[in-house]
């Protein structure tokens, strides 16, 4: 799925680095120092600003909508659909040989919360997670990158609680639980990356306006010895800033498209030689 184009990322990253470094050395430290300061200020504001704003933006734009959407889905879901999905899962994974009817499934869910002993038949842990995730992601993708079943792998009590909430018909509490565990972590990452890119764009525009109004800043610098030599580390820092912005943009696209887009997917990036290290950072 696009893995043959892995070289695109490495070539682009090396081209950005080489281009910025060549430009910095040819112009000299005097002519790039204020530009470098602008980049560093923009990076600091973007990193800390996105961290501070992500929770507020998520609560304002996404949380209520996600909860309402899932609650409506749980209210509309037919227990026969739950049972059929669970039955298919159990037969596929060879957890059980007998079919599961809607009545027995609902009874299991209800008793799970009443007993409160965090115990369900082994097959039910997988069934609850898979069926719930299938139901909610039909309406609203989670972009989690990790199934609910894996998220709850070490939390059997959470699966029991979710099953009990569904069994008792408390769709609001079930929706709030899934929002908190499945949607919130991934959406916060997406929101922070989007905010970071928006802040970077805004800061660079502001810097451009200040530079045009303030005149030629480079006239204030009078480094004579090592002017071009000092430009090397300055250029590398500037290149690192641009590579970080590029990497965040790529990760945002990969998460939004759930690894299903040609070129923008985890497998292609894993094939790269250099870019995969930036991506992991």
C-alpha positions in Angstrom: 0.0 0.0 0.0 2.3 2.7 -1.2 5.4 1.2 0.5 7.3 1.4 -2.8 7.3 5.2 -2.4 9.2 5.1 1.0 12.0 7.1 -0.6 9.8 10.2 -0.9 10.1 11.0 2.8 13.9 10.4 3.0 14.6 12.5 -0.1 12.3 15.3 1.0 13.8 15.4 4.5 17.4 15.4 3.2 16.5 18.1 0.6 15.0 20.3 3.3 18.1 19.9 5.4 20.5 20.5 2.5 18.6 23.4 1.1 18.4 25.2 4.5 22.0 24.5 5.3 23.3 25.8 1.9 21.2 28.9 2.2 22.4 29.6 5.7 26.1 29.1 4.8 25.9 31.2 1.7 24.1 34.1 3.5 26.1 33.9 6.7 25.2 34.1 10.4 24.5 37.8 10.3 21.8 37.5 7.8 19.9 34.5 9.3 20.2 35.0 13.1 17.0 37.0 13.4 15.2 34.5 11.2 16.5 31.7 13.4 15.2 33.5 16.5 11.8 33.8 14.8 11.7 30.1 14.2 12.7 29.2 17.8 10.1 31.6 19.2 7.4 30.1 16.9 8.4 26.5 17.9 8.3 27.4 21.6 4.9 29.1 21.3 3.6 26.2 19.1 4.7 23.4 21.5 3.5 25.0 24.7 0.5 26.8 23.3 -0.9 23.6 21.7 -0.3 21.7 25.0 -2.3 24.4 27.0 -5.2 24.7 24.5 -5.8 21.1 23.5 -8.1 20.2 26.4 -10.2 23.3 26.0 -10.5 22.9 22.2 -11.4 19.2 22.6 -14.1 19.9 25.2 -15.5 22.8 23.1 -15.6 21.1 19.7 -15.7 17.4 20.1 -16.6 16.0 23.5 -20.3 16.6 23.6 -20.8 15.7 20.0 -19.0 12.4 20.4 -21.0 11.5 23.6 -24.3 12.4 22.1 -23.5 10.4 18.9 -22.6 7.3 20.8 -25.5 7.6 23.2 -27.9 7.7 20.2 -26.2 4.7 18.7 -26.5 2.7 21.9 -30.2 3.6 22.3 -30.9 2.6 18.7 -28.9 -0.7 18.8 -31.0 -3.8 18.6 -29.7 -6.5 21.0 -30.1 -9.0 18.2 -27.5 -7.1 16.3 -25.2 -7.3 19.4 -25.8 -11.0 19.8 -25.1 -11.7 16.1 -21.9 -9.8 16.1 -20.8 -11.4 19.3 -21.7 -14.8 18.0 -19.8 -14.3 14.8 -16.7 -13.1 16.7 -16.8 -16.1 19.1 -17.1 -18.6 16.3 -14.4 -17.0 14.3 -12.0 -17.0 17.2 -13.1 -20.4 18.4 -14.1 -19.2 21.8 -17.4 -20.9 21.7 -19.3 -23.5 19.8 -22.9 -22.6 20.8 -24.7 -19.5 19.3 -25.5 -16.6 21.6 -29.0 -15.2 21.6 -29.9 -11.6 22.4 -31.6 -12.5 25.8 -28.5 -14.4 27.1 -26.2 -11.7 26.0 -28.1 -9.0 27.7 -28.5 -11.1 30.8 -24.7 -11.6 30.9 -24.1 -7.9 30.5 -26.6 -7.0 33.2 -25.3 -9.5 35.7 -21.7 -8.4 35.1 -22.4 -5.0 36.7 -24.6 -6.4 39.4 -22.0 -8.9 40.6 -19.1 -6.4 40.4 -16.6 -9.2 40.5 -14.8 -8.3 37.2 -15.5 -11.8 35.9 -17.0 -12.7 32.5 -16.6 -15.7 30.3 -13.3 -15.3 28.5 -15.0 -14.9 25.1 -17.2 -12.1 26.4 -14.2 -9.7 26.9 -13.5 -9.8 23.3 -17.1 -9.7 22.3 -18.0 -6.7 24.4 -15.1 -4.6 23.1 -15.4 -5.6 19.4 -19.2 -5.2 19.3 -19.1 -1.8 21.0 -16.3 -0.5 18.9 -18.0 -1.6 15.7 -21.2 0.1 16.8 -19.7 3.5 17.6 -17.1 3.7 14.8 -19.8 3.3 12.2 -21.0 6.8 13.2 -17.7 8.4 14.3 -14.2 7.1 13.6 -12.0 7.0 16.7 -8.6 7.4 14.9 -7.3 5.5 17.9 -4.9 3.2 16.1 -5.5 0.7 18.9 -8.7 -1.4 19.2 -10.8 -1.1 22.4 -10.0 -4.7 23.1 -6.3 -3.9 23.4 -6.9 -0.8 25.4 -8.9 -2.9 28.0 -6.5 -5.9 27.8 -5.2 -5.2 31.3 -8.5 -3.8 32.6 -11.1 -6.6 32.8 -13.1 -4.5 35.4 -13.6 -1.8 32.7 -15.0 -4.4 30.3 -17.4 -5.6 33.0 -18.5 -2.1 33.8 -19.1 -1.3 30.1 -21.1 -4.5 29.7 -23.1 -3.7 32.8 -23.9 -0.2 31.6 -25.1 -1.5 28.3 -27.1 -4.3 29.9 -28.9 -1.9 32.3 -29.7 0.5 29.5 -27.6 3.4 30.8 -26.5 4.6 27.4 -25.2 8.0 28.6 -22.8 6.5 31.1 -21.6 3.9 28.5 -21.1 6.7 26.0 -19.1 8.8 28.5 -16.9 5.8 29.3 -16.1 5.0 25.6 -15.5 8.7 25.0 -13.0 8.9 27.8 -11.2 5.7 27.0 -11.4 5.3 23.2 -11.9 8.7 21.8 -10.3 11.3 24.1 -6.6 10.2 24.0 -6.5 10.0 20.2 -8.5 13.2 19.6 -6.3 15.1 22.0 -3.3 14.1 20.0 -5.0 15.2 16.8 -6.2 18.5 18.3 -2.7 19.2 19.6 -1.0 18.5 16.3 -3.6 20.7 14.4 -3.2 23.5 16.9 0.6 23.3 16.7 0.5 23.7 12.9 -2.0 26.6 13.1 0.1 28.4 15.7 3.3 27.8 13.6 1.6 29.3 10.6 0.3 32.3 12.6 3.7 32.9 14.2 5.5 32.8 10.9 3.1 35.3 9.4 3.5 37.6 12.4 7.3 37.3 12.1 7.1 38.1 8.4 5.1 41.3 9.1 7.5 42.4 11.9 10.5 41.8 9.6 8.9 43.8 6.8 8.0 46.7 9.1 11.2 46.6 11.1 13.4 46.9 8.1 16.7 45.1 7.7 17.5 43.4 11.0 20.8 42.0 9.7 22.3 45.4 9.8 22.3 45.2 13.6 24.7 42.2 13.5 28.4 42.7 13.0 29.9 39.3 13.4 32.9 39.2 11.1 35.0 36.3 12.2 33.3 33.0 11.6 30.3 34.6 10.0 29.8 31.6 7.6 31.1 29.0 10.1 28.5 30.1 12.7 25.8 29.7 10.0 26.3 25.9 10.0 24.8 25.2 13.5 22.2 28.0 13.0 21.2 26.4 9.7 20.9 22.9 11.2 18.7 24.3 14.0 16.4 26.0 11.4 16.3 22.8 9.4 15.3 20.8 12.5 12.4 23.2 13.1 11.1 22.8 9.6 11.5 19.0 9.7 9.5 18.9 13.0 6.7 20.9 11.4 6.7 18.6 8.3 6.7 15.5 10.5 3.8 16.7 12.6 1.8 17.4 9.4 2.5 13.9 8.1 1.5 12.3 11.4 -1.7 14.3 11.4 -2.6 13.1 7.9 -1.7 9.4 8.8 -3.9 9.5 12.0 -6.9 11.3 10.3 -6.9 8.7 7.4 -6.3 5.7 9.8 -3.3 4.5 7.8 -5.5 3.9 4.7 -4.1 6.6 2.4 -1.6 5.9 -0.3 1.9 7.1 0.8 0.6 8.4 4.2 0.6 5.2 6.2 2.7 3.6 8.9 4.0 0.8 6.7 5.5 3.2 4.1 7.1 5.3 6.9 8.5 2.2 8.5 10.4 1.4 5.3 12.2 4.7 5.3 15.8 4.9 6.4 16.0 8.3 8.1 12.5 9.7 8.3 11.1 6.9 10.5 13.3 8.1 13.4 11.9 11.7 13.1 8.4 10.2 13.0 8.8 8.1 16.1 10.2 11.1 18.0 
